[in-house]
C-alpha cells in the first residue's frame, strides 16, 4: 500500500519521517498525473504546491486552523490529504469539485474561484477569532503571486497589518505566474526578495520585546535619546534592506519571511513554524515551480499545463483533438485582423492574454495589448481613459469576472459614454468549473446600464460581424458575449429585417385568414441558443403549432421588429443562457408593454441558483433548458393549460374561473 492511501486526515502526516514525506510527495505527483490526465483539470498549479500543502498541514491543525485557498484551483493536494482520493469523477456531475467545496469537507472554506479574495476572508475570520476569545487559532490564506496583482488583496493587507495580535500567516505561492507569467511592479519586487538568517531573529517575540523597549526608552530620553533612536533605526533599516529587502511588506507593518524554497519540505516547515510562533500577521514567501515533476508541463511555455483536458500521461498530448474551432479562436483571428486595419484598436485583459484570445494580437502589436494583472476594475476604468485619449479599447475577460468590474463599467465607462468594447468569453453555462465560473450573470447585470449595447452571436460568421459592429461604436459601451468550447455550426438567416434582426424560421404555410394573429409562437433566440430554438420550432411544427424564430443579434436595446412581431403572435418565448430574472426576456416584456403589446411572454433561461459542476449539456438539462421541455411548455401555453396563456383564437374566450382547451390551428 502506498503512503498516500494511508492518509485519511492531515493529522496523520505528523507520524511520517522525512524519508516518508519525500516518498509521499512523489506519490502525490504520480497520482495527479495519472488521474487528472483522465478527467482534465488544473494540473500544473497542483504539481507545484505538493510540498507547500504538506508543510501547511504538518505545521497547522486544520480545520481548527483555517486554510483558505485563493482562487482554489491549487487545492487538489489539500483534497487528497483531507480524505478525498477518488478523482475518477473530478469536475464531473456527482464527482468532487475542481475547487474547494464546503459540502465535501469541513476543511474547505472558500468556494468562490475568483482571485484576490482570500486575504479579505482571512481578515474577517481572524477578527471573529479574536472577538470569540479564540486568539490561539491561526488563519492561513494561500495566495498566488498573480492574485496579489488584484487591488482587493492590498485592501485586505492594509487592514490585517493594522492589528499586530491577529494570527494570520499569509503564504505567497510565488511561481511567477497566474495563467501566464505575472506582470507588473509587484512581480519585479517579489523577484528581488530573499530569505536569510535575519528572518528567524525578526520573527522571535523576544526580538520584538527588546526592540519595543529600546524604542520606548530612547524616545523618552530627551533630544539626545531621540537622535540616537533615529540613527539606530535608520542603520537597522539599511542593514535589513540589504540582507532581506522586503520593504514592500514592511511599509505595511508586516513581518516577512522568505523567499523559501517551495519544494524544500524542511525549510518550508521551519519558516511556517516561525510564522506560527510569532503570533501576529506574517507573510511567508515560497518559491515554487508550476508543473513540478512533470516534464510535459514544465516544457509548456504557454501556461505550464495550468488547465488541461484529457491527455496522454506519458506525452502530455491531448487524447482527442477537437475538429471544430473554438469561439475564442474565432475572436482571436478577427480582433487581430481588425487591429491590422485600425491603429486605434487596443486590448486589455486581466492576466489572461492566451485564454481570452489576445495572443496573436499581442505578438503582432505588443505595444497595443495591456495585461493589467488580476484587476478587472482597473481594466475597465483604464479603458475609459484610453477611449478619452482617442483609442478604441477592447477589454477581453471571462464573463464571470465582469461581476467584479460592474461599478467601473457603470460609472466610469457608461456614464462618460466611452467607446469601450467588452468581450465576454465563456458566457452562459461553462460546465465543469462550477458555480463561480458559470458566466450566467452578465445579461441580467448589463440590462440596467444606460446606453449600453449587447451583442450575442449565434455562430462564427455572426461573431466576426458583430465584433466589427461593436468596435464601430465610439460614443457608448458595447458588449459581445460568447460561449466556452466549440463554435456552433453556421446558421444562415432566411431574412434580415431592417433593424438587423435575423429571421431563422418561418412556418411553411400561413393561416392569416383564420385569425388576427399571423402565427402561434414567436421564439426569440439569444446567441448560442439558436440551434435549440430551431429544434423547438420543428417540434412545434410537428404538432401543428406554427412558430417564427428570430435572432436579434443585438439583444440590447430591444429591436423594434421584435416588439412588432410579438404583436402578431399568440405568445412569445425568449430562450437565453443567462439568469432569466432581469434577463433579455424580461427586457423584451418591458418594451412590449411600453409599446402597448399585451402578448404573453415566457422567459426561458437559468434559475437564480448557484449551479453545480457538470458538462454544459448536463447542467442545461438539469434546469429544463432542453428542446423537449421547452416544447412541452409551449404546447401547454397554446392549449391554454399553462401560463402565460397564448392569446385565444377568434371566437374563443377564457370564462372566469375556467380555462377551456383551445384548438390547435393546423398548418
Secondary structure by P-SEA (a helix, b strand, c coil): cccccccccccccccccaaaaaaaaaaaaaaaaaaaaacccccaaaaacaaaaaaaaaacccccbbbbbcccccaaaaaaaaccccccccccccccccccccccccccccccccccaaaaaaaaaaaaaaaaccccbbbbbbbcccccccaaaaaaaaaaacccccbbbbbbbcccccccccccaaaaaaaaccccaaaaaaacaaaaaaaaaaaaaaaaccaaaaaaaaaaaaaaaaaaaaacccccccccccccccccccccaaaaaaaaaaaaacccbbbbbbbbbcccccccccccccccccccccccccccccccccccccaaaaaaaaaaaaaaacccbbbbbccccccccaaaaaaacccccccccccaaaaaaaaaaaaaacbbbbbbccccccccccccccccccccccbbbbbbcccccccccccccccccccccccccccbbbbbbccaaaaaaaaaaaaacccbbbbbbbbccccccbbbbcccccccccccccccccccccccccccbbbbbcccaaaaaaaaaaaaaaacccbbbbcccccccccaaaaaaaaaccbbbbbbcccccccaaaaaaaaaaaaccccbbbbbcccccccccccaaaaaaaacccaaaaaaaaaaaaacccccccccccccccccccccccccccc
